[in-house]
Each structure stands twice: as structure tokens, then as C-alpha cells.
């Protein structure tokens, strides 16, 4: 996560500090869809380190979050 470890709610998992401005989030969820949602609602930029199966679910969440043109 591109956020300090202290900014990540403990209920989401373990935020391991990387430096003062970023952390590695160790978390799990029942489904990849729910995991993507949990990551997205944090509102922080992030770099996905794995699992690669999560990518399409994150893209789906992103697609739902974008304002649609009229």
C-alpha cells in the first residue's frame, strides 16, 4: 500500500511497514471478489504483489467505481 502502516485498519489484516510512507498488507478474504473490494475501499494507491488471479477482480471493481459518461 502506498500509505503508512498506521493508516490501514487492523481489521483488514497485518500492515507491515516498508518505510514511513508505505506498507505491505497481508490479508485474506473468502473470495477474490471480496478481497478486491476490501483493497479498493481503502482508497490508497497500491501495487499488487500477488496473487495474479486477483487482477481481473480489481479491474472489475475499478470499472464499477468509474463515473460513466452520459
C-alpha positions as CSV (number, residue, x, y, z in Angstrom):
1,X,0.0,0.0,0.0
2,X,1.2,3.5,-0.7
3,X,0.2,4.5,2.8
4,X,1.8,4.3,6.2
5,X,1.1,1.0,8.1
6,X,-0.8,3.0,10.8
7,X,-3.3,4.2,8.2
8,X,-4.5,0.7,7.4
9,X,-7.3,-0.6,9.6
10,X,-6.1,-3.6,11.6
11,X,-9.4,-5.4,10.8
12,X,-8.1,-5.8,7.2
13,X,-5.0,-7.7,8.1
14,X,-1.4,-7.1,9.1
15,X,0.2,-3.9,7.6
16,X,4.0,-4.5,7.6
17,X,5.9,-1.2,7.3
18,X,8.2,-0.9,4.3
19,X,9.1,2.7,5.0
20,X,7.4,5.8,6.5
21,X,5.1,6.2,3.5
22,X,4.3,2.6,2.5
23,X,3.5,-0.8,3.9
24,X,2.8,-4.4,2.7
25,X,-0.7,-5.6,3.6
26,X,-1.0,-9.3,4.5
27,X,-4.7,-10.1,4.2
28,X,-7.2,-12.7,3.1
29,X,-10.9,-12.9,2.2
30,X,-13.4,-15.6,1.4
31,X,-13.5,-14.8,-2.3
32,X,-11.2,-12.9,-4.7
33,X,-14.1,-10.6,-5.4
34,X,-14.4,-9.6,-1.7
35,X,-10.6,-9.2,-1.4
36,X,-10.6,-6.8,-4.4
37,X,-13.4,-4.9,-2.8
38,X,-11.6,-4.7,0.6
39,X,-8.4,-3.4,-1.1
40,X,-10.3,-0.9,-3.3
41,X,-12.4,0.7,-0.5
42,X,-9.2,1.6,1.5
43,X,-8.8,4.5,-1.0
44,X,-5.0,4.1,-1.1
45,X,-2.9,3.6,-4.2
46,X,-1.3,0.2,-4.2
47,X,1.0,-2.2,-6.1
48,X,-0.3,-5.7,-6.3
49,X,2.4,-8.3,-5.5
50,X,0.0,-11.3,-5.8
51,X,-1.9,-13.3,-6.4
52,X,-2.2,-12.7,-10.1
53,X,-5.7,-14.2,-10.1
54,X,-6.8,-11.0,-8.2
55,X,-6.1,-8.7,-11.2
56,X,-9.4,-9.3,-13.1
57,X,-11.4,-8.7,-9.9
58,X,-9.6,-5.5,-9.2
59,X,-10.3,-4.3,-12.7
60,X,-14.0,-5.2,-12.2
61,X,-14.1,-3.1,-9.0
62,X,-12.4,-0.2,-10.8
63,X,-14.8,-0.4,-13.7
64,X,-17.8,-0.1,-11.3
65,X,-16.2,2.8,-9.5
66,X,-15.5,5.0,-12.5
67,X,-18.2,7.6,-13.4
68,X,-20.0,6.7,-16.6
69,X,-20.3,9.2,-19.3
70,X,-23.7,10.4,-20.3
